[in-house]
Amino acid sequence: MSNIIHSSSRKISWHTNAGRFLVPVALSLAVAGFATMPQTAVAQDATYSADEVSRHFKQLKTRSLKPTGTTRALCIGTRDECDQNDAREGSGQIAVTPEASGSADNQSANALTPDPETKAIGEGFNLLVSFEYASARLSPTARANLREFAKGIGDPDLSGTAFVIEGHTDGIGSVSYNQRLSEDRAQAVTEYLVSLGIGRNRLKTVGYGKTRPKVADINDPTNRRVESKMVLE
């Protein structure tokens, strides 16, 4: 069964039961001596590869394992040698000083801050999922992209990693309509990924409606999107 958490303008569902759906497979037949249709006319090409997906999340996973805060190094010598700003008379002192290569600015730039509610890392992967107008029906291109995405997160190095599937809309329409549409679209992506063999317990679905636009113009089509973000364990 699903546990559903309501929070103002968003709804999150964490699925635990496995499900299977039949996936249509497009077959391309080539006969020697006869002209054949281009491959792109039979099966849609994906916009990105499984390798790009796995590389993106593995890099984030590596960064998430790094300690936060300023790194420090030992300076062994006199106080004058170790700390020019706090020179004192005396000899044989040990001071702990910030390491130049691990400045606070660099650490802040590389810090991964998870969402307080979903625990998802902010740097998401845009699934480039397109839908039929005002519906949650996946287009052929969307299915092609999701097949690559499923292969990517199927990488053995990501086998224990969970992901948040986020649905977003543009600003056209009412708040309630867009909220429901974003939930339906995120759910459609989750169900298709499950049908491809991704464990339902690895996927958390959330709809944000039009509350988190990607670009400033809320009505820009760019804001109609589904993103996946890695859950920081």
N, C-alpha and C positions, 0 to 999 in steps of 0.2 A: 504494500500500500504506500501512498505518498504522504509525506508530512508537508503541509503548506503553511508558510509563514507570511502574514500580511503586514506590511509596513507602509503606511500612507499610500504613495503612488507606485508601489512595486510589489511584486509577488514572487517568492522564491519557492521552488519545489525541489526537494532532494529525493531522488528515486532510488529504491533499493531492490525492486523486483526485476528479474530479467525478462526480456521480451524479444520476440523475433518477428520480422516482417519479411515477406517475399520481395526480393529485389529483382526487377526486370533487368536482364542482361541483353545488351545489343550485340548481335553477331554480324560480322562483316564477311561475306563470301566473295572470293575472287576466282574467276574462271579464266583459265589461260586462253588467250586468243581473242578475248572480248574486252571492250572498254569497261572499266569499273568506276563506280562513283568515288569521289574523293573521301578519304577517311573522315574528315571533319563533318561531312554531310551525314554520316552514319552514327558516329559517336562524338559527343562534344569534347573538346580539349579542355583540360583543367588550366586555370590561370596560374597556379603555383604547383610545386612538386611536393611529394611526401618528405623529401630530404630537407626542403626549406622549412617545413613545419617542425620536424623533429629537431633541426638545428636551432631554430628560434627558441623552443622551450628548453632544450638542454643547456643553452647559454644562460637563460634566466635561472634555471635550477642551479647552475654552478655559481652564479652571482649571489643567489639567496643563501648559499652556504658560507659565504665570506663574512667574517665578523664585522660589525659596524663600529663606528667610532674611530678616533685618530690612532694610528699605529704609533708605537713608541720604540726608541732605541736607546741602548746604554752608551754613555760616554764615560770613559775611564781616564781620568787625568785630574788636573787642578780645576778649581772652580772657575778660574779665568778662562781656561781652555774649553770647559764644557758650557759655560753660560756667561756670555759677555755682558748680559744685562743685570747679572747679579754677582758681580765679582767680589770675592772675599779673600782675605789673606788666609793662608794655610796651604797645606799640601795633601796629596793623596786622597782626593775626594771623588765620589762617584755620583753623577747626576743623571737623571732620566729626562731625556728631551724628545720632543716630537720628531719623527723621521720625516725628512724633506719630501720623500716620494709618496708619503701617505698623509697628505694634508687633509684638513677637515673639509675643504671645498671639494676635493676629489672624492672623498668618502660620501659626501652628501649627494654628489652627482650620480654615484653608482648605487645609492641606497635603494632598496626595494621596499616600498610601503604598501602593505596589503590593505584591501578594503576592510573596514572594521566589521562589516556584516557578513560578507561572503568569504573573507580571507584570501581573495584573489589579488594577484599581483597586477599593478596598474598597466603594465605594458602588454596589451592584448594582441592577438593575431586576428586581423580582419578576414573573416571567412569568405568574403565576396559572394555572399549568397543572395541571389535575386529571386523575386517572387512575382507571381502574376498579380496584376493590379488589384489592390485592396483585398488581397487574400494571403493565406499562408501556404499556398501550393508551391512546392519547389520547382524551379525551372530546370531544364536539362543541364544547363551550365552549372547551376548550383549543385546538382547531384554529382557532377564530375569533380567539382572542387571538394566536396565533402568526402568523396572516395579517397582523394589524395590526403585529406586531413586525417581521415581514419587510419590510413597507412602510417602517417607521420607519428601520431600519438600511440600507435601500436608498437613503436620502437621499444625493444627490451629495456633500454635505459629509462623509459618513461612509464613502465608497466604499473608502478604503484602510485602514479600521479593522477590527481583529480583535476577536473576542469569546470569552469563556469561558462555556460553558454548564455550570452547576453543578447536580448532583442532590443532594438532601438528603432524609433520612427522619426519622421520629420514633424514639423509643427502644424501640418494641414489636418484639420479635424479636431474634434473635442478631446479633452484630456482622457475621458473614460474610453473612448473609441481607440485612441492610440495606445493606451495602456493594455487593453485587451489584445489588440493586434500584435503588439510587441511580444506578449506572452505566447500567443499562438504560433508566431514565427519561430521563436526560440524553441518552443516545444517540438515543432515540425523538424527542426534541425537535430534535436536530441533523439527523436524517434528514428530518424534516418540513420544516424550514427550507431544507434543500438542495433538496427537491422543489419549493419555492416560488421557487427561483432564486437563493438566497444561495450564494455560492461556498464550497465545502467548505474551502478554504484560509483562510477568514476565521473558522472556528469551531473552538474547542478544547473538548473534552468531558472533564469530570472528575466523578467520584462521590465524595462525602464520607461517605456512609452517615449515621450518627447522631452523627458527631464534631463537627459545627458547628450545634448547635440555634439557632434564631432567638429562642426564648423560653426562660426558665429551666426550665419544666416540660418535660422531654425527651419526655414522651409526648403533649404537646399537638399536635393535628393541624396547627397553624400551622407546625410544623417540617417537615411533608411539603411540599416545595416545589422548584421549579426556578428558579434565578436566572441572569441574564446579567450579566456584568461586562465592561467595556471593557479591552482590553489597552493598557497604557501603553507607547507606542512610544519 
